[in-house]
Amino acid sequence: MKSLFFHESFLKRGGAERMVIDTATMLGADIATAIWATRSFEPAELGYHGRIREVFPQYHTGWVGYIRMKWRFLFSSKVTK
């Protein structure tokens, strides 16, 4: 059985990001995220060789892209309708 981890965004080299990568490596799981920024971890440097699926790959511009992604999600959800 294949597992999939969801993490909001990989924008920096933080502890939560490292934990998701380490856990996915141990379980052989894939990772799904909204944004994987280039200044975040390089998965291979932590021993991860699974698939990474980005939901919003067009928002690679750091914090500005992150805010744009949040607004897009907010206004497309049922919260504002």
C-alpha contacts under 8 A as a table, 3 or more apart, distances in Angstrom:
res1	aa1	res2	aa2	distance
2	K	28	G	7.57
2	K	29	A	6.19
2	K	30	D	7.83
3	S	27	L	7.67
3	S	28	G	7.40
3	S	29	A	4.63
3	S	30	D	6.32
4	L	24	A	7.97
4	L	29	A	5.33
4	L	30	D	4.74
4	L	31	I	5.56
4	L	32	A	6.80
5	F	20	V	7.30
5	F	24	A	6.93
5	F	29	A	6.81
5	F	30	D	6.21
5	F	31	I	4.75
5	F	32	A	5.97
6	F	31	I	5.99
6	F	32	A	4.81
6	F	33	T	5.79
7	H	10	F	7.61
7	H	17	E	7.84
7	H	20	V	7.45
7	H	31	I	7.48
7	H	32	A	6.43
7	H	33	T	5.10
7	H	34	A	7.60
8	E	33	T	5.42
8	E	34	A	5.73
8	E	35	I	7.46
9	S	33	T	5.52
9	S	34	A	5.39
9	S	35	I	4.87
9	S	36	W	6.20
10	F	13	R	7.72
10	F	17	E	6.33
10	F	33	T	7.36
10	F	35	I	5.96
10	F	36	W	4.74
10	F	37	A	5.90
10	F	40	S	5.86
10	F	41	F	7.87
11	L	35	I	7.18
11	L	36	W	6.36
11	L	37	A	5.04
11	L	38	T	7.84
11	L	39	R	6.82
11	L	40	S	5.47
11	L	62	G	6.57
11	L	63	W	7.76
12	K	17	E	7.86
12	K	37	A	7.40
12	K	39	R	6.11
12	K	40	S	4.46
12	K	41	F	7.37
13	R	17	E	6.69
13	R	18	R	7.27
13	R	39	R	7.45
13	R	40	S	5.01
13	R	41	F	5.79
14	G	17	E	5.41
14	G	18	R	6.34
15	G	18	R	5.08
15	G	19	M	6.08
16	A	19	M	5.04
16	A	20	V	6.26
17	E	20	V	5.27
17	E	21	I	6.34
17	E	41	F	7.89
18	R	21	I	5.19
18	R	22	D	6.02
18	R	41	F	7.71
19	M	22	D	5.09
19	M	23	T	5.96
20	V	23	T	5.23
20	V	24	A	5.99
21	I	24	A	5.13
21	I	25	T	6.04
21	I	31	I	7.85
21	I	43	P	7.18
21	I	46	L	7.42
21	I	48	Y	6.69
22	D	25	T	5.05
22	D	26	M	6.26
22	D	46	L	7.22
22	D	48	Y	7.49
23	T	26	M	5.11
23	T	27	L	6.22
24	A	27	L	5.21
24	A	28	G	5.60
24	A	29	A	4.68
24	A	30	D	6.50
24	A	31	I	7.09
24	A	48	Y	7.54
25	T	28	G	5.13
25	T	29	A	6.59
25	T	47	G	6.92
25	T	48	Y	5.23
25	T	49	H	7.54
25	T	50	G	7.59
26	M	29	A	7.90
28	G	50	G	6.97
29	A	50	G	6.70
30	D	50	G	5.43
30	D	51	R	5.03
30	D	52	I	6.05
30	D	53	R	7.82
31	I	50	G	7.65
31	I	51	R	6.42
31	I	52	I	4.86
31	I	53	R	6.21
32	A	52	I	5.82
32	A	53	R	4.62
32	A	54	E	5.91
32	A	55	V	7.33
33	T	36	W	6.87
33	T	52	I	7.63
33	T	53	R	6.30
33	T	54	E	5.07
33	T	55	V	6.11
34	A	54	E	5.28
34	A	55	V	4.60
34	A	56	F	5.13
34	A	57	P	7.22
35	I	54	E	5.92
35	I	55	V	7.01
35	I	56	F	5.99
35	I	57	P	6.07
35	I	59	Y	6.70
35	I	60	H	6.61
35	I	66	Y	7.45
36	W	40	S	7.00
36	W	54	E	6.91
36	W	57	P	7.60
36	W	60	H	7.17
37	A	40	S	5.47
37	A	60	H	5.75
37	A	61	T	7.66
37	A	62	G	6.51
38	T	41	F	7.67
38	T	42	E	7.91
38	T	60	H	7.79
41	F	45	E	7.58
41	F	46	L	7.94
42	E	45	E	5.60
42	E	46	L	7.29
43	P	46	L	5.53
43	P	47	G	6.56
43	P	48	Y	5.09
43	P	49	H	6.97
44	A	47	G	4.87
44	A	48	Y	5.07
44	A	49	H	6.13
45	E	48	Y	7.43
54	E	57	P	5.52
56	F	59	Y	5.98
56	F	69	M	7.23
57	P	60	H	6.35
59	Y	62	G	7.45
59	Y	65	G	4.44
59	Y	66	Y	6.61
59	Y	68	R	7.54
59	Y	69	M	6.82
60	H	65	G	6.02
60	H	66	Y	7.97
61	T	64	V	6.05
61	T	65	G	4.87
61	T	66	Y	7.62
62	G	65	G	5.41
62	G	66	Y	6.18
63	W	66	Y	4.78
63	W	67	I	6.14
64	V	67	I	5.26
64	V	68	R	6.23
65	G	68	R	4.99
65	G	69	M	6.03
66	Y	69	M	5.07
66	Y	70	K	6.24
67	I	70	K	5.00
67	I	71	W	6.21
68	R	71	W	5.17
68	R	72	R	6.12
69	M	72	R	5.08
69	M	73	F	6.19
70	K	73	F	5.16
70	K	74	L	6.07
71	W	74	L	4.98
71	W	75	F	6.10
72	R	75	F	5.46
72	R	76	S	6.09
73	F	76	S	5.22
73	F	77	S	6.05
74	L	77	S	5.41
74	L	79	V	6.98
74	L	80	T	7.03
75	F	78	K	7.83
75	F	79	V	7.64
75	F	80	T	6.00
75	F	81	K	7.98
76	S	80	T	7.80
77	S	80	T	6.59
77	S	81	K	7.40
78	K	81	K	5.12
